[in-house]
Amino acid sequence: MALESAIISSNKIDQRFESLRNERRKALVCYVTAGHPDRTLSIELIRGIAREGADVIEVGVPFSDPIADGPVIQQSSQEALAHGMTLTGVLDIVEEAQVDVPIVLFSYLNPLLSGGDGILRRSREAGADGILVTDLPVGADEDRERWLGESDLAFIRLVAPTTPLERMREIASHGSGFVYLISRLGVTGAQDTLAQDLPETAARLRAATELPICVGFGVSQPSQAVAAANVADGVVVGSAIVRAASESLEKAFTLVRSLRQALDS
């Protein structure tokens, strides 16, 4: 799969990680569900977490069957769908938010296929810089992978903690932007502790790729973010932010601020 064009065109993500490397800082990747708590607040949430120090923002595309997501993100997705959120609506939100922070669309494959052949170009025009598809493992559908990999969006790939070294190499070689390392088996959701074998898993992935590595699934507190970032280039926080935003945007902003301060300290 030819990824040179994706690597070149995803310069906003590449430049952000290059800047972080030069500054010896770790990336804070924040997830939000588009259209949650509602459309207007969703735009304010994206702008606010960018202001509070997010390096990359993953904007989740609501889907009716989010099998990889835990109860918090599932609920936010259902609420967004109930408010009438669609993939077109998600792109409108990204376009209206107009943040300088790189945006990664976080989606299942079905909504993208429903969007038609031009959906990736439309996503780029709206302001997205990357795309992550949760239910498209490497080798599952080479035509769809080529379609995504040869677009102007960085193609973020997922690696599970049980993945063997050679498979890690294969996955990473078919992606760009950064690699999302799942910290534990199961669905998304805040946890009290990180997996004990995370350092070993991260070291194995480091040996398999030169792409930046960001650890997600279960990270909810500043101390956990620091522990995860110590073995990677960054950390992904999702359910904790979505849960906080369900209560108030200010609680979400406070959480992102605390995560940023912890990573920078």
N, C-alpha and C positions, 0 to 999 in steps of 0.2 A: 504494500500500500504506500503510495507516494505521500509523504507528510511534509516535504520541504516547504510547499506553499503555505501549509497551515502554520508551520513554525514561524515563517517570515511574517505572515499576516496577523499573527496573534501578538504583535509587539507590545501591546499594552500590558498583557500578563507577563511576558518575558521581561519587559523593562522593569516592572514592579519587583519581580524576584531578583533581578540583577541589582537594583537599587538596595534592596534589603540585604543582599550579600555584602555589598560594599559598606553598608552601615552596620554590619554584624548584628542585624535584628532578625526576628522571626515573624513570619507572616501570620496575621489573624484573618482567617476566612470565615465569614459569617453567612449563615443560611437564613432566608426568610421565605415564607410562602406567599406568592403573589396574590393579592386580593384579600389578604388577612391582616388585621381584623376586618377591614373593608377596603375598597379601592383607594379612597382618599388617604386613609391612615397607612396603607401599604406604601404609598409614595413617600409619605413623611417618614416612615420607618427606614426605608432605603437611604434617604437623604441623611437621616439622623445617625445611623450606624456608620455611614461613610464619614461623617463629621467627627464621630467619636473614635475613629482610628482603624476601621476595617481596611485591610489591604486588598481583599477580594470579596465580592458579595455574590453568593449563590442565590439566584432567584428561582424558587421552586415553581414548576408548572403544576397546578392542581390536577389530580387524576382520580378517577372514581375507584381504582383498585390499586392503591399504593402499597404493594406487598412488601417492599423493603423498608417501609417507614413504621415507626412505633406509634403509639396512641396519640401523642401530642401533635405530631405532624399530620397524621391521618385526620384528626379532628379539624385542624386548620385547613386542610385541603377540602374537606367536606363543607366547611363553612364558606370557603371561597367559591366553591361550585354552586352552593345554594344562593350566593349573591350574584350568580350569573357569570363568573369568571371563565374565560376561554383562553386559548393560546394567543389569539389576536389581542385579547385584553391584557395578557401578560406583557406582550411586546409594547403595547401602548403605555403601560406602567413604566417599563424600562426607559422608553423614549421620553416620557414626561419627567421622570426623576432626574435625568441629566446629571449624573454624578461622574466625577473624574476617576473613581475607583473602578477597576476592571469588573465586568459583570459576566458571570457564568450561568447560563440557563441550566437548571437541574430538572431533568425530565425523564419520564418513561418514553418508550419508543412510540407507542400508539398515538399520542397527541401530535408528535412530529410528522408521522405518516399521514395523519388526517389533515395536516397543514399544507400538504402538496409539495411539489418539487421545488418551489421557490421559497419555502419557509426558512431555509438557512440563510439565504440572501436577505430576506426581510428581517431576520433576527439580527444580522450584522448591521443593517441600516438603522435598526432601532437603537443600537448601542451595545449589543451583546458582544463579548470578546471571546467567549468560550462556550462549550456545551458538554454536559455530562449526562449520559444516558444510563440509567441504573440497570436496565434489563437487557443489555446488549453485550454479552461477554465476547472476548476476542475469539473469532472463528465461528461464531454462531450464524452470522449472515454477512458474508464478505461484501456483497453488493451494497448493503446498507452501511457497513463500516467504511467502505470506500467513499460513499456519498458524504458521510460525515467527516472523514479524515481529509478529504480533498476540498473541503469548504474553506471559507476565510475565518472560520472559528477554530480556536484551539480545542482539541478533542481530548478531554480529561478522562482518563481511564481509572477504574477501581481495581484495587488489589486486596484480596482477603488475607487474613493472618495465616491461613493454612496453605497458601499458595507455595508450591515448590519453587526453587531458585530459577530453573530454566523457564518455567511458566511466567514468573515475574519478568524475566528478560523479554519474553514474547509480548506480554501485555504492554510493557513500557515502550517497546519499539513501535507499537501501533498507536501511540498517543503523543500528545504535545501539551505544552503549558505547565502542568505539574501532574504528579501521580497522587491520587487519593488513596491513602492506606487506611483500610477499615481496621480499627483497633481490636475488634472482637467479633465473634460470630453473632448472628441474630439481626434484629431490626434496629433502626435508629432509636435514640432515647437517652436521657441523662442517666448517669450511673454514679455511684459513690466512689468507685475506685476504677483505675485503669487495669487492663490485662497485665499480668505479671510478665508475660513473654513479649510484651511490646518492644522493649529494647532489642531483643534478638531478631524479631520480625523486621524491625526498621533497618537493622544492620544488614540483613539479608537482601532487602530491597535496595539499599544503598549500593550494594555490590552489583546490582542488576541494571542500574540506570544512572544517567547523569542528570535526569530531570529533577526538579525540586520535589520533595516529598512532604505532603501535608496529612496529618493524622486526624481522623474523625470517627464518629460513632461513640457516644458516651461521655464526651468532654462537656462539662457543665460548670466547672468552678475554676477560678484563677489558678489555684495550685495544680489542678489537673492539666490545665493548658500549659503551664510551665514544664511539668513533667513530660508531657507529650512533645512539646517543642524542643526539649533537650535532646531528643533522639531523632529529630526531623527538622525540616526547614520551616514548618508552620503547623498550625492546628486549625481544625474546622469545628465550629460550634453552631449547632442548629436547634435542637429541641429546646434547650434552655432559653434561647433567645425568643423562639416562637411562644413558649409558655409565658415568658415575661411580658411579651407584647400583648398576650391575651388579657393581661391585667391592666397594663398601661404602657404607652410608648416610653414614658420616662423610666420605667423599670427596665425596659430593654436597653435603653441608652446607658443607664447606670451599669448594667451588666457588661456591655461592650467596653465601656470606659475602664472598668475594673480589670477586664481581661487584657486590654491594651497596656495598662500600667504594669500589670504583673509580668507580661512578656518583655516589656522594655526595661524592667528593673533587674 
